[in-house]
Amino acid sequence: MVMNPNALGLDLPPGTLRVQPSLWYADEPATPGTWARLLPARDATGMQPVLLAETRLLHPGQVADPDDHDAATTLADLWRLVQEEDDETPREPWPGLAPAAPGGTDPDGAAARTAAELAGDDDWLKGTRGALVPARRSADIPAVLGWGGAAGHADAVRISAVLRSWEDRFGIRVVGLGPDVLTVSVAAPPRTPDDALAVAAEHAAFSPDTVWDDYETLRAYATEEVLDRRDWTFWWD
């Protein structure tokens, strides 16, 4: 049974505890301070904060556990799938996982800053509301919700398996989910062009539309969207 955060005396905006999927969902659109305001509920309830644009593409019970998938294998499989299905994608062998980025800032602080920017963004995640999701870690939010935004490419459990690896290597937090958009904060982004290029390859496997719709080369994408970037946004057509 999911604990009702409203019953704990936390400083939360008005909201409702939902059963299917299990989550607490704010009644009003998010403001720049919403994510940070929800963060204390994580320690009190074990529920992870996120900005959620809508709930129509949530299908809990249709996915397995991210423990069933290895991030390296998942990304390699998705990389091969993209190469097989898209004739315009450059033919390159899978380079393997990028190294973890050293240093970095506090992941929760980075997430609060990214979420504050998202709350005022009318393009990518219009009309988001604060939500609390009963997940063990932020990376598991898509899997727990059964999020279907990337279903044409990868199911939610494989999305979360990759996000777990990025959480471990780059300090990401899932801060925003829309119908077909996912935004993460990045506490420890890659600092060198070569490391950014390695991460860009993972992005191209994870969300090929994000990379190849706007960029002709992986290095161009890496320079603009990965190197020293504190947020990564992905979308799926």
C-alpha positions as CSV (number, residue, x, y, z in Angstrom):
1,M,0.0,0.0,0.0
2,V,1.3,3.4,-1.0
3,M,1.6,5.9,1.9
4,N,-0.5,9.1,1.5
5,P,1.9,12.0,1.7
6,N,-0.9,14.4,2.5
7,A,-1.4,12.6,5.8
8,L,2.2,13.3,7.0
9,G,1.9,17.0,7.4
10,L,4.4,17.7,4.6
11,D,4.4,21.1,2.9
12,L,2.8,19.9,-0.4
13,P,0.6,21.7,-2.9
14,P,-3.0,20.4,-3.1
15,G,-3.0,17.0,-4.7
16,T,-4.6,13.6,-4.9
17,L,-3.3,10.0,-4.2
18,R,-4.2,7.9,-7.2
19,V,-4.5,4.1,-7.2
20,Q,-3.9,3.1,-10.8
21,P,-1.1,3.9,-11.4
22,S,-0.1,4.4,-7.8
23,L,1.1,8.0,-7.5
24,W,0.3,11.3,-5.8
25,Y,-0.5,14.0,-8.4
26,A,-0.8,17.7,-7.8
27,D,-4.1,19.4,-8.7
28,E,-2.5,22.5,-10.2
29,P,0.3,23.1,-12.8
30,A,3.9,23.0,-11.5
31,T,5.7,26.2,-10.6
32,P,9.5,26.6,-10.6
33,G,9.7,25.5,-6.9
34,T,7.4,22.5,-7.1
35,W,10.1,19.8,-7.5
36,A,12.2,21.1,-4.6
37,R,9.0,21.4,-2.5
38,L,8.2,17.7,-3.2
39,L,11.7,16.4,-2.4
40,P,11.3,16.0,1.4
41,A,8.5,13.6,0.7
42,R,11.1,11.1,-0.7
43,D,12.6,10.5,2.7
44,A,9.3,10.5,4.4
45,T,7.4,8.2,2.0
46,G,9.9,6.6,-0.3
47,M,8.2,8.3,-3.2
48,Q,10.3,10.0,-5.9
49,P,9.4,13.5,-7.2
50,V,8.9,14.2,-10.9
51,L,7.1,16.7,-13.1
52,L,4.4,14.8,-15.1
53,A,2.7,16.3,-18.1
54,E,-0.2,13.8,-18.2
55,T,-1.2,10.3,-17.1
56,R,-2.8,8.9,-20.3
57,L,0.3,7.0,-21.4
58,L,0.8,5.3,-18.0
59,H,0.3,1.5,-18.1
60,P,1.6,-0.1,-14.9
61,G,1.6,-3.8,-14.7
62,Q,2.7,-4.2,-18.4
63,V,6.4,-4.0,-17.6
64,A,8.9,-6.1,-15.7
65,D,11.7,-5.1,-13.3
66,P,14.7,-3.1,-14.5
67,D,16.8,-5.7,-12.6
68,D,15.9,-8.0,-15.5
69,H,17.9,-5.9,-18.0
70,D,21.6,-4.9,-18.2
71,A,22.1,-1.3,-19.5
72,A,25.1,-2.2,-21.6
73,T,23.3,-5.1,-23.3
74,T,20.2,-3.0,-23.7
75,L,22.0,-0.1,-25.4
76,A,24.0,-2.4,-27.7
77,D,20.7,-4.1,-28.8
78,L,19.0,-0.8,-29.4
79,W,22.1,0.5,-31.3
80,R,21.9,-2.5,-33.6
81,L,18.2,-2.1,-34.0
82,V,18.6,1.5,-35.1
83,Q,21.3,0.5,-37.6
84,E,19.1,-2.2,-39.1
85,E,15.9,-0.1,-39.4
86,D,17.2,3.3,-40.5
87,D,19.2,3.4,-43.8
88,E,20.3,7.0,-43.1
89,T,22.0,6.3,-39.8
90,P,25.8,6.1,-40.1
91,R,27.0,2.5,-39.9
92,E,29.3,2.3,-36.9
93,P,30.0,-0.6,-34.5
94,W,28.7,-0.2,-31.0
95,P,31.4,1.6,-29.0
96,G,30.4,0.4,-25.6
97,L,29.5,2.3,-22.5
98,A,31.0,5.7,-21.8
99,P,33.1,6.2,-18.7
100,A,31.6,7.7,-15.6
101,A,32.2,11.4,-15.3
102,P,34.3,12.5,-12.3
103,G,33.2,15.1,-9.8
104,G,29.9,16.8,-10.3
105,T,27.5,18.6,-8.1
106,D,24.7,17.4,-5.8
107,P,22.3,15.4,-7.9
108,D,19.2,16.7,-6.0
109,G,20.4,20.3,-6.3
110,A,21.0,19.8,-10.1
111,A,17.5,18.3,-10.4
112,A,15.9,21.1,-8.5
113,R,17.5,23.6,-10.9
114,T,16.5,21.7,-14.0
115,A,12.9,21.2,-12.7
116,A,12.6,24.9,-12.1
117,E,13.5,25.6,-15.7
118,L,11.1,22.9,-16.9
119,A,8.2,24.3,-15.0
120,G,8.2,27.4,-17.0
121,D,8.8,25.7,-20.4
122,D,5.7,25.8,-22.7
123,D,7.4,23.9,-25.5
124,W,8.6,20.5,-24.3
125,L,6.6,19.8,-21.2
126,K,3.6,22.1,-21.2
127,G,1.3,21.9,-18.3
128,T,3.3,19.6,-16.0
129,R,2.2,18.9,-12.5
130,G,4.2,17.8,-9.5
131,A,3.9,14.1,-8.8
132,L,5.3,11.6,-6.3
133,V,6.0,8.0,-7.5
134,P,6.6,5.0,-5.3
135,A,9.9,4.0,-6.9
136,R,13.1,2.8,-5.3
137,R,15.2,5.4,-7.3
138,S,14.5,8.2,-9.7
139,A,15.6,6.1,-12.7
140,D,12.8,3.6,-12.0
141,I,10.0,6.2,-12.4
142,P,9.2,5.3,-16.0
143,A,9.1,1.5,-15.2
144,V,6.9,1.9,-12.1
145,L,4.5,4.1,-14.0
146,G,4.5,2.0,-17.2
147,W,5.3,5.1,-19.1
148,G,4.6,4.6,-22.8
149,G,6.3,7.6,-24.3
150,A,9.1,5.6,-26.0
151,A,7.1,2.5,-26.7
152,G,7.8,2.6,-30.4
153,H,11.5,2.1,-29.7
154,A,11.9,0.6,-26.2
155,D,9.5,-0.3,-23.3
156,A,9.6,1.5,-20.0
157,V,11.6,-1.2,-18.2
158,R,14.5,-0.9,-20.6
159,I,14.3,2.8,-20.5
160,S,14.7,2.6,-16.7
161,A,17.5,0.1,-17.0
162,V,19.5,2.6,-19.0
163,L,18.5,5.5,-16.7
164,R,19.9,3.5,-13.7
165,S,23.2,3.3,-15.4
166,W,23.2,7.0,-16.1
167,E,22.2,7.7,-12.5
168,D,25.2,5.7,-11.3
169,R,27.7,7.2,-13.8
170,F,26.4,10.8,-14.3
171,G,24.1,11.5,-11.3
172,I,21.0,11.9,-13.4
173,R,17.5,12.4,-12.0
174,V,14.3,11.9,-14.0
175,V,12.7,15.4,-13.6
176,G,10.1,15.5,-16.4
177,L,7.9,13.1,-18.3
178,G,5.5,14.1,-21.1
179,P,3.6,12.0,-23.7
180,D,6.7,11.3,-25.7
181,V,9.4,13.4,-23.9
182,L,11.7,12.7,-21.0
183,T,14.1,15.1,-19.4
184,V,16.8,14.3,-16.9
185,S,19.1,16.5,-14.9
186,V,22.8,15.7,-15.0
187,A,25.0,16.3,-11.9
188,A,28.2,15.0,-13.5
189,P,28.2,15.6,-17.3
190,P,31.1,14.6,-19.5
191,R,33.8,17.2,-19.5
192,T,35.9,16.3,-22.6
193,P,34.9,16.0,-26.3
194,D,35.8,12.3,-26.4
195,D,33.7,11.5,-23.3
196,A,30.8,13.5,-24.7
197,L,31.0,11.6,-27.9
198,A,30.9,8.3,-26.1
199,V,27.8,9.4,-24.2
200,A,26.3,10.7,-27.4
201,A,26.4,7.2,-28.8
202,E,24.4,6.0,-25.9
203,H,21.9,8.7,-26.6
204,A,21.6,7.7,-30.2
205,A,20.8,4.2,-29.2
206,F,18.4,5.3,-26.4
207,S,16.6,7.9,-28.5
208,P,17.6,8.0,-32.1
209,D,15.1,10.7,-33.0
210,T,16.7,13.1,-30.6
211,V,20.0,12.8,-32.2
212,W,19.4,12.3,-35.9
213,D,16.4,14.5,-36.5
214,D,18.5,17.6,-35.9
215,Y,22.2,16.6,-36.3
216,E,24.1,15.2,-39.2
217,T,27.0,13.8,-37.1
218,L,27.2,12.3,-33.7
219,R,30.1,14.7,-32.8
220,A,28.0,17.7,-33.6
221,Y,25.2,16.4,-31.3
222,A,27.8,15.6,-28.6
223,T,29.2,19.2,-28.7
224,E,25.9,20.9,-28.5
225,E,23.8,18.6,-26.3
226,V,26.1,16.6,-24.1
227,L,29.4,18.3,-23.4
228,D,29.0,20.0,-20.0
229,R,25.2,20.0,-20.3
230,R,23.3,19.9,-17.0
231,D,20.1,18.5,-18.6
232,W,19.4,15.9,-21.3
233,T,16.0,15.9,-23.1
234,F,14.9,13.0,-25.3
235,W,11.9,12.5,-27.5
236,W,10.4,9.7,-29.7
237,D,8.4,10.2,-32.9
